[in-house]
């Protein structure tokens, strides 16, 4: 197993956002020092998420960063242990993840009932703690995930947020085998993994996107609808699924995608909200949709440590494969712009080491 043989340098590179211009550029900074139960991770690869875009653009009032370095899909190795890190469990050289959830309290109602992702005391990488668009980043050993040695850095990184998010969404939808899952934004960072998780879990994925049919079909979508070339997306979904989708998994940051989903869900169908539109987008739903049709609307974000281990397990067993576009640390701003304009298929990954 590769390890860390040298001490961390006093300074290292990071993609830092300028507080005035909001532009992200590579700079040298003092290498972080782990305190308490923290560990310092030498980052090898990190994914780029739509949530990073929201944090950098500061376009969601309830998701405002207090730090200047984003990134929360980091794969790397422990380079140093904080003074209170459990040295019997964690060692320099261990392969670990820097995730969206940096730390949770483990004591509140949310944490003790399986909703640790909603912990009111949580710390978020790239929002509350400097993230992993950097050569070195901090993680907390009291809430840390190992990454299997059998998977590559670029494959593993997108699972740490995108993968576990859609996997969790399919879990909470509580579907039966053979259920139709309509995936809005199916060719993107979240959606391309949702297709594969849905198929691996025994469901029938129906992909919705624009100009990404080949990718979605290759990944296992049973059917594909291009909303740019289809006159009536709702009618097409109902026709293909013989009555409507059992589940609508909204990975797109699109208000219209939510509005359409209400209409194409079958009776007792479930919409799972994941994608975050960058402007207020009320879902046009009426009481009779719940009463007469029995539809359900739920939301989820990221997942627990257990969910993450399970999501990585699908990757390690070869049941899913991440489709990545690789870049370098100095391309972070360019990649964020690509995500903003919908020009990136699959998941963008920054290779640092």
C-alpha positions, 0 to 999 in steps of 0.5 A: 500500500502506498504511504506518506513518507515525508512530513507535510510542507509548511506551505502548499497550493490551493484554489482560493476564492478572492473575497471581492471578485469571487474568482477562484485561482491557485495560490500558496497558503500555509498548510493546515495543521490538524487540531483535536481529532482532525487529520491532515489529508494529502489530496490525490483527487477531488470531484467538483460538485454543483454545490461547490458552484453554489458556494462559490457563486453564493447564490443560495441564501441558506448555503453561504460559505465562511471559508474561501476554499471549496471542494468536498469529494476528496480522496487522499491519504492521511499525512498527519494526525491531530493530538486527539485522533485515535492512533489505534484506528487511524495511521499516516498513509491510510486512504480516506475521504474528505466528504461534504459532512466534515463533522456531526455531533452524534448526539442530537435527534437527527444524528440518533435517528439516522438523519445525521446529514441534517445535524444542526451542529454539522460542519461542512467541507468547503462551507464551514471548514476549508475544503479539498480544492487543495493539495492538503485538506482537513478531515475529522477522524471521529467521522471519517470514511475509508476508501477501498484500495481496489478503486481508483482516485478518479472513480472514488471521488464522485461517489463521496457526494454525487454517488451517495446522494443519489444512492440515498435518494433511491433508498428513501424512495422505498421502491419495489423491484422493477419500478420505473425511475425517471431521472431528470438531469440524467447525463450530469454528475448526479444523474449519470450515477443515478442511472447506474445505481437504479439499475444495480438496485433492480429498477428501470431507469428512464433518463431525461436530459438534453443532448446526452442520449448516447451516454445515458443509454450506454450507462444503462438507461432503459429509455431516454427522452431529450426534453429539447426535442420532445413536444410533450415530455410528460406525455412521453414519460407516461407512455414509456412507463405505461401509466407514469413513473413510480419515482421521479429523481430530480437531479437537475437544478431546474424548476421546470423539471420539478413541475413536470415530475408532479404531472408524470408520477403515477398514483402513489408515486414518489418524487425525490428532490435533490437538485437545487435551482439557483432561484426560488422554484415553487413546486406546483402541487395541489392537495388533490395530488396528495389526496386523490393520487397519493403522490409523495414528495420528499427530499434528501442530501448526501448520506450517512457514513454507512450510506457512503460505505455502501455506495462505495461498495457498488463501485468496488464490486464493479456494479457502477462506473463513474464517467469523469472529465479530468482537470487540474487544480488551476482549472477549477474556475473553468470547470465551475463555469462548465457546470454552470452552463451544463456543458459537462457530461458525467462528473468533473474531477480535479487530479492534484497528485 
